[in-house]
């Protein structure tokens, strides 16, 4: 296919497919170019290095749940149920990724380990969304006055078992939903005035 | 040294030393026997198999902080500060183990992966101590009435970042103490009536 139709998004899709097929240790830019039927030079015009390409595909993977979560964060109404819905949507999204395609999930765990800056930026985005919900809860008098960003980080930390990929093996065990609800309840109670 | 002085504790000490020296993949019962100057039959008289020996040494390692934590759990006075002190003592103990001897810590991470039943039992002991503090807090009217065991598990889960060895790399980062205090505060607020 002609190089002019080569968009960054198409390259990233092909990269994911190549990573899935060869694994993170073996996948190369040449494999990606071959999958697209273009020269590796064409790929390098969009992503200057193999590292840049791997970072971009990691970023895309992490971003996949952002839009859905932003929509939950932006809903109207009381902040408490919204916070619960946001945490449940995050857990569901991570669990889906881990359960639907465990090999690809393991691949992205390797890539995440290589791209800690990208992961940190993703976490900051997540905590920013939480912070917005906390601020609204305080403004509405539902939550006690607090420093919203640091409270948001505490909520992120306290719910790690339900979004940190290191716990993925536990996400299909019996009792995990009850455990999630118990932590959510404790956190929501902790926010009360 | 004569076999009659061979106690389980001495075998476990030697096992830890052998694990430290050879790593979990290579350490054998013969190495342990050689370190003690006894036959491997003498070791097998106390621990029936290599797996049993590895399980016992894992158990010993996990138990090392139990006594200290039990003492904190058993102190008199308000349950809130006691819960905070218990969580701080747990974090300090894990952090000390990870920081003082990172190689041995990594070795025990491997052993813990092999002995999940032992680890589960350790976690149940920890949650049992937490549950006792929660019950006393409820009895004293400091904490809201609740199902103490499931609340204790929620506290355990919510504070995982500060005791789960998977997070050991974060325990020396700046801001970790503030993060710990923020989660503790959220949890303690969540227990209020």
Interface residues (C-beta under 8 A of the other chain):
Chain A: X144 X150 X151 X153 X154 X155 X157 X158 X159 X160 X161 X166 X178 X179 X182 X183 X185 X186 X187 X188 X189 X190 X191 X192
Chain B: X144 X150 X151 X153 X154 X155 X157 X158 X159 X160 X161 X166 X178 X179 X182 X183 X185 X186 X187 X188 X189 X190 X191 X192
